[in-house]
Amino acid sequence: MFRKISDTVFASPQIGLAEVAEAAAQGIALIINNRPEGESEDQTPGEEIEAAARAAGLSYVAIPVTHAGFSEGQVKAMRAALAEARGPVLAYCRSGTRSTLLWALAEASRGANPARIAAQAAQAGYDIGPVRAMVDMLAAGD
């Protein structure tokens, strides 16, 4: 269920309490919730994921992303969360796509190679096409 994007970052569709325990067992240190609350009836509320994560000794941060797109603040928050993580990170949303796209933007903002970012996302089954132009701009420092 957890798709490896890089050596330290995994993306996932919506998780529940069982997946929090699995993440802890796999050595995940930080869970990033990229899903807005109340997006669908069947999603586990972020506060329940956060409580389970903290009970399991994991850090938790919410950086919700709606289908409206990505903001500079979200990219900066993701970059900071990844930089401050004390181990592997699991980011999730409905399908894992928004988490992967936000990761790609955060990586590009650090100057990472866009082709490498795209390849890593593709290897995990995600396409950064919707944000590729923005990734190229961020990586170039524009």
C-alpha positions, -999 to +999 in steps of 0.1 A: +000+000+000+029+024+008+046+034-025+083+042-023+090+075-039+125+080-025+147+063+001+129+082+028+095+092+014+065+070+008+031+080-006-002+062+000-039+064-006-061+072+025-048+054+056-067+042+086-056+032+121-042-002+110-020+015+085-006+038+112+005+007+131+020-007+100+038+025+093+053+024+128+063-012+123+081-002+091+100+025+108+081+055+095+089+086+117+064+111+103+030+109+088+019+138+065-018+142+059-024+160+026-062+153+026-087+180+036-111+170+063-145+160+052-135+153+016-155+121+016-177+101+040-154+071+042-121+089+052-107+084+086-106+118+103-072+134+105-075+138+143-079+100+147-048+094+125-029+120+145-038+105+178-029+070+166+004+083+151+014+101+183+004+070+204+027+050+182+055+075+187+053+090+153+052+127+144+022+140+124+016+171+103-014+181+082-008+200+050-042+197+033-043+201-005-077+206-023-082+199-059-078+237-065-041+232-067-009+239-048+002+271-030+036+284-022+027+280+015+019+243+010+052+237-009+072+254+019+053+235+046+060+202+028+097+211+023+100+220+060+082+188+072+105+166+050+136+185+062+127+182+098+116+145+097+137+123+120+134+093+097+112+080+068+080+098+059+046+086+048+024+112+030-011+103+022-042+118+005-072+101-013-050+083-039-015+094-031-013+116-061-016+150-043+010+139-018+034+129-046+029+161-065+035+182-034+066+161-027+078+168-062+073+205-058+090+205-025+120+186-039+122+210-069+122+240-045+153+225-030+169+224-065+165+187-071+167+175-107+132+175-124+139+144-145+150+125-114+119+137-095+097+126-124+114+092-126+111+086-089+074+095-089+069+073-120+086+043-103+060+046-076+032+047-101+026+085-101+028+110-129+040+145-121+027+158-155+001+181-139+029+201-121+059+194-143+062+230-156+061+242-120+087+216-110+110+228-138+105+265-127+112+258-091+142+236-098+156+264-120+152+289-091+127+310-111 
